Each structure stands twice: as C-alpha cells, then as structure tokens.
Amino acid sequence: MQTGFFHDERSFWHGGGNYALTLPVGGFVQPGGGLPESPETKRRLVNLLRVSGLMAQIDAGSAPEASYADLNRVHPASYLDVFKATSDAGGGELGLRTPFMKGGYELAALSAGLAVQALSQVMTGRYRNSYSLSRPPGHHALPDFPNGFCLINNIAVAIRAAQAAGQGQRFAVVDWDVHHGNGTEAVFLDDPDVLTISLHQEHNYPLETGDVDIRGAQNSNINIPLPPGTGQVSYLEAWDKIVAPALARHQPDGIIIACGYDAGICDPIAQMVLGVESYQLLTQRAMQAADALCEGRLMVTHEGGYSEAYVPFCGHAVLSEMSGSKISVPDPLAQNLRTRQPKSRWIAHTSEYLDELVRYFGF
Ligand SMILES: [Zn+2]
C-alpha cells in the first residue's frame, strides 16, 4: 500500500492582512513581508518532492472541500456563517492574527477537506499512511475563534468526519508543532475517545495555554512544555518516555500527527534546534507506534513552520520515511544542526525535567 499525499495549488492562494512578521503594520512598523505563514513554505515542499523524484513514489492528488456538515461538527454555525459572509464580502479578520481574503472560507474548507480525505483513506485501508498538506493550518483554531493563522481545525474536522462515517472511534493526536495545539486540545478536552498530546516550546504561542495541569476527561490531554533551545535528543526522549506510553495506554484506532516544522533550527518565530534527521526520527517513532497499536494507520497533517528555505527539507524527510522510499535529499544545514545541539549539561537538565513529567503523568 502506498502513501497518499493530499495537496492543492489553490490552498497556496490563501492570504490577507497587513503584517510584518507577526507585527501589525502601523506606527513605526514598516509594511512588507506579510505574515510568516507564507505559501512558499509549503509550495516549495511540493517542488522539492517533484525535483527529487519522491513525488512519483507517492500517490498525490487533491480532495473536495469539507462540507458544511463536516465543518459544523467542530465549529458552530454562528462562527461558520459569519466567516462565510465576511469572506464573500471581501475578507477580513475574525480573531487574532488570522486574516483572510475574499474566498478564504472556501480555501479553509479545502484545507480541511484535504485532511478529511487523508484520514478517511487511511482508515478505510486505501493507503498505508497519508499526508495532508493543509493550508491554512488548523491546530490553533478554536470552535468559535480563529487564531495563530488557523481558521478551521483541520484535524478535528477530519476526526469527527471519520467517527461519523464509522471509520474509527478512538484517535490520538500528537502535535509536534513548536506551538501549543490549543485548538485541538479545546475541541477534544471533554472527549476521552480522543487523546491529545502537544510537545511545544513553553509560553511561546499562545502565552496562556499549554501547561501540564490541563488533563482533560479521563486524563486524555497531555501537554509537554519544553524549554527554548530543546534539541533532538530531548525531543526523542520525550517521545520515548511520555508519548509512546500514552499512546499505548490509549489504544487508538488511528494516530494523527499535527506536523509543524517550526521547531526547526532556523525558524523565525521559535527557538528550538531540530532538523531533517530529527523529523525523520520522530516520524519513525510515529510509524512504530502506529504499527504496534493500529495496523500502521497514520495520518500526518502539515501545520506550522516558517522558514521558506528549510521547511521543505524537513517535510521531504517525513514523506520519505512514511513511504519507505530510498529517495532522500541531503540536509543543507546538517553541520549547523550538529554543532548547535544543546550541550550535555542542558540535555541532562531536560532529562531530569522529563522524568518529573513522567512521574506527574503516572507512566
Ligand atoms: Zn506553530
């Protein structure tokens, strides 16, 4: 069975707002550059897959927009209707740093539709695993409040659609985007069927969420805040000590990765030290967990990651691993990645902290 890859050029046409990085333009902030959620981070991944030849080894295609009923399982009509009306009228902004242009509603529904199909076609056995190149991203989107560049919670819509179609009931979401998956946490906080785990840089975005004491129904939410500067060894240790046992305890029908690349070494809005090899090794672990627990059913959804130059290399490594391909491209920052990893003393400190979390979570 192949790897499915769901993408659509139109999703790269989403945009809007007057920002410079994340700063609203005005006063002394010179216009230009726009939000860091640039289509080029994702379009260049598609281009790299074509240039390397990996695209020919995966099954790539688009998907229909998620239906209103699909969206409405997660987002109330009060939000969807205002979103659609504002989008039809020329666009605007309904939350925090999440602008959209005319037609933004349809593009957000398309982004969710890619995730719906990616999950559905894994759960029904069409693909061994799948990747949804969703844009705009989704993991910050609360049911009635868009934020952090996210308008519709793509993963939540996909899970609810799969549940409604009888394709599975128990799911686990592992969010390794560098920011806290506050939207996904909020959607499933009272639902013990869906385990949500977020590894994130502590108090980056959102500032006020992501603490360890938010546990959810039957302890089905796990937050793993990590200090700025965390590198590959500690991320893998966090997976092995906390994520792996949590997944085993949950016994999911399918595993979903909220795959942000903003823990990458040169991301402009975060301060972690991961690279191509790190994402490859994390993907290996996700696949091992899926093989052990749910016959390999794994869906990966693209979330953040703001280095236009570097994100494509990390995404390529994830897809190469998922598809079992021998095609890989060298990491242009391999040397930087090695030299900038935290020193052993910091790794030891983080290890002690992770052991504290292990005791706190009861593994
Ligand atoms: Zn992020």
Residues whose N, C-alpha, C, O or C-beta is under 5 A from the ligand:
A	BS01	ZN	D177 V178 H179 G260 D262 G304 G305
